[in-house]
């Protein structure tokens, strides 16, 4: 096996499986997607570590691939079907969209950094993942042009209630992400019903906050 193939197997065996991820479709997807493709060349050696990896170009606002186990656990909780239409917000260089392309029928992804959105498109095309598309847009905006969605995955954390994303869910649809609206931050599943949006806390987790989903500063006089 190549060094990266061994690292990928180690990531699954030592990070993903011990985190109670038992869905074989997710495990197979994470074994199939070369995570090193989605990080800058100088960071490939750390591509499979239990880290949030900054993939932005030097001098640009930080953008991250979130920890593999956090992503895998959230995807398992979302119970993604092979017929689902999925939106990923804040996809960075496209790794999460690539994993989801192995799980869902269609994947739409947004990324606020235009250069990273272009890189994500190139990465997905290079792997032949034709069912995933990327648009340059702010995470809070979602992608109304292709709504509604069966599942929305926030590829990072939010410090505010992402109401605009909730509205892009189908009835019965699910949104999953890290909610840092209070301490400690927690991965949470939100489900849409005819009368409400119910939420279920999944596990304590941390992740970088997505652009535009930061808490507004409180001013005192």
C-alpha positions in Angstrom: 0.0 0.0 0.0 1.1 3.6 -0.5 1.8 5.7 2.5 -1.5 7.6 2.0 -3.5 4.4 1.6 -2.0 3.1 4.9 -2.8 6.5 6.5 -6.4 6.4 5.3 -6.9 2.9 6.7 -5.3 4.1 10.0 -7.7 7.1 10.1 -10.7 4.8 9.8 -9.4 2.2 12.2 -8.1 4.6 14.9 -10.4 7.6 14.6 -13.7 6.8 12.8 -14.5 3.2 14.0 -13.6 4.0 17.7 -16.1 6.9 17.5 -19.0 4.4 17.2 -19.3 4.9 13.5 -20.7 1.6 12.3 -22.3 2.5 9.0 -20.3 0.6 6.4 -21.2 3.0 3.6 -19.6 5.8 5.5 -16.5 3.8 6.3 -16.2 2.6 2.7 -16.6 6.2 1.5 -13.9 7.5 3.8 -11.6 4.7 2.6 -12.3 5.5 -1.0 -11.7 9.3 -0.9 -8.1 10.4 -0.9 -8.1 13.1 1.8 -4.6 14.2 0.8 -6.0 15.5 -2.5 -7.9 18.1 -0.6 -5.1 19.7 1.4 -2.2 21.9 0.2 0.9 20.0 -0.9 2.8 21.2 2.2 0.2 19.8 4.5 -0.3 16.4 3.0 1.7 14.7 5.7 -1.0 15.7 8.3 -4.0 15.0 6.0 -5.1 12.1 8.1 -4.5 13.4 11.6 -7.2 14.1 14.1 -7.1 17.8 13.3 -9.1 20.6 11.7 -6.8 21.4 8.8 -6.6 24.9 7.4 -6.7 24.6 3.6 -6.9 28.3 2.7 -4.1 30.0 0.7 -1.5 32.0 2.6 -2.9 35.4 3.6 -6.6 34.3 3.1 -9.1 33.9 5.9 -8.8 30.4 7.4 -11.0 27.6 6.0 -10.8 24.1 7.3 -11.4 20.4 6.7 -13.0 19.4 10.0 -11.8 16.4 12.0 -12.6 13.1 10.2 -14.4 11.5 13.2 -16.6 14.5 13.7 -17.6 14.5 10.1 -18.3 10.7 10.1 -20.4 10.8 13.2 -22.5 13.6 11.9 -23.1 11.9 8.6 -24.1 8.7 10.4 -26.6 10.7 12.5 -28.1 12.2 9.3 -28.9 8.7 8.0 -28.2 9.6 4.4 -30.0 7.5 1.8 -28.6 6.7 -1.7 -31.6 8.6 -3.1 -31.1 11.8 -1.0 -30.3 15.2 -2.3 -27.7 16.8 0.0 -26.4 20.3 0.5 -23.0 20.9 2.1 -22.4 24.4 3.3 -18.8 25.7 3.7 -17.2 22.7 1.9 -13.7 24.3 1.7 -11.7 22.3 -0.8 -14.5 19.7 -1.2 -13.5 16.7 1.0 -16.9 16.4 2.7 -18.7 16.8 -0.7 -16.5 14.0 -2.0 -17.4 11.6 0.8 -21.1 12.5 0.5 -21.0 11.8 -3.3 -20.5 8.1 -2.4 -23.6 8.2 -0.1 -26.2 10.3 -1.8 -27.8 10.7 -5.3 -26.9 14.4 -5.6 -24.6 16.7 -3.7 -24.7 20.5 -3.9 -21.9 22.3 -2.1 -21.2 26.0 -1.3 -17.9 27.6 -0.3 -17.5 31.4 0.4 -13.9 31.6 -0.8 -14.1 31.7 -4.7 -10.6 30.3 -5.1 -11.4 27.4 -2.8 -14.7 26.8 -4.5 -12.8 26.5 -7.8 -10.3 24.1 -6.2 -13.2 22.0 -4.8 -14.7 21.8 -8.3 -11.3 20.7 -9.7 -10.7 18.1 -6.9 -14.2 16.6 -7.4 -13.8 16.5 -11.2 -10.4 14.9 -10.9 -11.9 12.1 -8.9 -14.7 11.6 -11.4 -17.4 12.5 -8.9 -20.0 13.8 -11.4 -22.9 13.9 -8.9 -21.3 16.7 -6.8 -21.4 20.4 -7.8 -19.9 23.4 -6.1 -21.1 27.1 -6.0 -19.3 30.1 -4.5 -21.7 31.3 -1.8 -21.8 32.2 1.9 -22.7 29.2 4.1 -25.7 31.1 5.7 -27.2 31.6 2.2 -27.3 27.9 1.4 -28.3 27.2 -2.2 -31.9 28.1 -2.8 -31.7 27.4 -6.5 -31.6 23.6 -5.8 -33.7 23.5 -2.7 -35.3 21.7 -1.0 -32.9 19.1 0.4 -33.3 15.9 2.2 -30.1 16.6 4.2 -28.0 19.7 4.9 -24.5 19.2 6.3 -22.8 22.2 7.9 -19.0 21.6 7.3 -18.1 23.5 10.5 -19.8 25.2 13.4 -22.4 27.9 13.8 -22.7 30.4 16.6 -26.3 31.5 15.5 -29.4 29.6 14.6 -29.1 29.1 10.8 -32.8 29.9 10.0 -32.1 30.4 6.3 -30.8 26.9 6.1 -33.7 25.3 8.0 -36.1 26.8 5.4 -34.3 24.9 2.6 -35.0 21.5 4.1 -37.7 19.3 2.7 -40.5 18.2 5.1 -38.9 15.5 7.1 -35.4 16.7 6.1 -32.4 16.8 8.4 -29.7 19.4 9.1 -26.6 18.4 11.0 -23.7 20.5 12.2 -21.8 21.7 15.2 -23.8 24.3 17.2 -21.6 26.6 19.2 -24.6 28.7 20.3 -23.8 27.8 23.9 -21.0 26.1 25.9 -19.9 23.4 25.3 -20.5 23.3 21.5 -22.3 20.2 20.4 -23.0 18.4 17.2 -26.8 18.6 16.7 -29.4 17.1 14.4 -32.3 19.3 13.4 -35.3 17.7 11.7 -38.2 19.5 9.9 -41.8 18.6 10.7 -45.0 20.2 9.3 -45.2 22.4 12.4 -41.7 22.8 13.8 -38.0 22.2 13.7 -37.0 19.6 16.3 -33.4 19.2 17.5 -31.4 16.4 19.1 -28.0 16.8 20.6 -25.7 14.2 19.3 -22.3 14.7 21.1 -19.9 17.3 22.3 -17.7 18.5 19.5 -15.7 21.5 18.4 -15.2 22.8 14.9 -14.1 26.1 13.3 -17.0 28.5 12.9 -18.2 29.0 9.3 -18.0 32.4 7.6 -21.1 34.4 8.2 -22.4 32.2 11.0 -20.4 33.9 13.8 -22.1 35.4 16.8 -22.6 39.1 16.5 -20.6 41.1 19.1 -22.5 42.5 22.0 -22.1 46.2 22.5 -22.2 47.8 25.9 -22.5 51.5 26.7 
